[in-house]
Amino acid sequence: MARIPYIDPETAPAELQETIALIRRERGGNVSNLFRMLLNSPPIAEGWIHMGSAVRFRGTLDGAIRELAICRVALTNGADYEFQAHAPFAIKDGATQAQIDALRDWRGSDVYTPAQRVALELSDSMTSQLDADDALFSSVREHFNERDTLELVTTIGFYNMVSRVLRTMRVDLEAH
C-alpha cells in the first residue's frame, strides 16, 4: 500500500492540470500510479517526465539494450513495478522473451549479444557498486559511441532512482 495518497487526475486541483496534460502527452494518455504519486509535488512530476522521456524516447541507444538494462536494474533492486512496466517495452523494442526470462541469471545464459552483456554488466556494477571500474568502462566503450555510452549510464542511473522511489513510497502495481 502506498505511503502517501495518489492524486486522482480526474479530480485534481486546477494547478495540476497542466502537469497532468504533460504526463498524458508523454505517456500516451496514461497517468500511472507512479505519476499519480509524483503529482504530490508538481515540480518533481514535471522534472521526472522530462528526464524519463529524454532517457526513453529521445536517445539513440538501442531500445532493446536500454530496456534490458532497465529490467536488470529493476530485478537487482527488487522493484517489481519497474520490471513489470518495462519487460513489455523490452519485447517491443527487440528483446526476446528468452532474454527477459534469463535476466535473473544473465551471466549463465547465451541469449545475449556481446553489447547486451556489457550493458547488463554495467547495470549490475552501477547498481551494486555505484560505479564501473576502468576495465568494464573500456568494454563499454568498445561497444558504444560517446552518446550511447552516456545514454546507457544515464539510463541505469535514472532507473536506479526510479526503483528506489517506487520501493520506498510503496507504489502499487497497476490493476489490469
N, C-alpha and C positions, 0 to 999 in steps of 0.2 A: 504494500500500500504506500502510495506517495506520501512524502513527509510534509509537503505543503500542498495546498489545493491547486488544481488545474484551473486555468482560466477558460471558460466556455466562449469560443469565438462568436457564437450567436448572440450572447447576452453581454459581451464585453463592453466596457465603457467606450465612449466615442474616441478618447485619446489613444486607444489601442487599435482602432480600425485601420489606420494606415499601415501599421506593422503587420497586422493580420493579412491585409491585402498583399503586402510584400511576400509574406510566407506562402500564401496561396499561389502567387505568380511563380515563385521559385520552385515550388514543390507540387505543381500540377493540381492545385485546388485543395490539397490535403493539409490539415493542421493536426499533426501527430501529437501524441501525448507529450513527447519531448518539447515540442514548441508550445503546447498549452502550459507546460510547466515554466518554460523560459519567459512567457508573457508576463510573469510576475515582475519582471524587470525589462521594460521595453528596450533600453539601450543594449542589454545583454542579448535579447532575442534578435535585435537588428544586426548587431555585430556577428552573432553566430550564423545567421542566414547568409550574410555576405561572405564570411570566411568559408563556410561549408559549401556554398555554391562555387566559390573560386576553386576550392580543392576538387570538388566532384565534377563540375561541368565546364570549367574554363581552361583546363590544363591540356597538356599534350601527352602526359603519361598514359601508357596503355591502360585501358579501363579494366581489363581482367587483372592485371598486376595491382592496380590501385585497390580494387575491391577485395582481392585475396589478402593483401596487406591489412586492410581494414578488418576483415573477418578474423585474421590471425590475432590482431590486437584484441578484438572482442573476446576471442576464446581465451587468450592468455590472462585477460583481466576479469573473466567471468561475467562479461556484460552480455547476457542473453538477448536483451532488447536490440543491441547493436548488431549482433550476429544474425538474428532473425530478420532484421531490416535489410542487411547488406548481402546475405547469401543469394537472394534472387537477383540483385543488381550484378553480382559477380557472374552469374549464369548469363544474364542478358548481355554483359559486356565481353563474353567469350570464354569464361572459365567453364570447366566441365563439372558435372555433379560429382564425378570421381575426385576431382581436386577439392571440392568443398568437403566431401566426406573424409578425405585424408588429412585435412588441416590439423587435427589434434596431434598427429604424429607425422608431420610432413617430411621430416628427415628420413624416415623409413619407407617412403613412397617414391615410386619412379614416374609419377604422373605430372611432374612439373618441369617446365623448361629451365635451362640454366639461369635466365634472367629472373624468372619467378622464384627460384630457390634463393638467389641472392636477396631479392626483395623480402622474402619470408625470414631469412637470417637477420636482415636489418631490422625487421619488425620485432623479432624476438630480442635482439640486442638493445634496441632503443626502449623497449617496454620493460625489460628486466634490468638492464644495466644503465639506462638513461643516456646511452652513448653508443658509438661504434668505434672499435679500435682501428688503427691505420690499415691493417691487412684487410679487414672487412670493407672499409670505405674504398680501398683500392679496387676490390672486387666489384663494388657497386659501380665505380667509375668505368670499369671495363664493359659494363652493360648499358649504362645510361649516360646521356649527354648532360651538360650542366643544368639545363632547365628541368629535365626529367628527374635528375638527382635531387634537386631542391624540392620539386613537387612530391617525390616519394618521401623524403624526410619530413616535409611539412604535413603530408597526409598522415603519416604514422604519429607524429606529434599531436596533431589536431584530434585524431580519433582516440588517442590515449586520454586526452582531456574529456572527450565525449563519454567514454566508458566510465571515467571516474565520476562525472556528474550524474550519469544515469544510475550508477550503483548507489552513490551517496544520497541522492534525492529519491531513490527507490521508484523511479518512473516505471509505471505499469506497462506490460506488453499490450500492444494494440489488440482489441477484441475483433475477431474476424467472423 
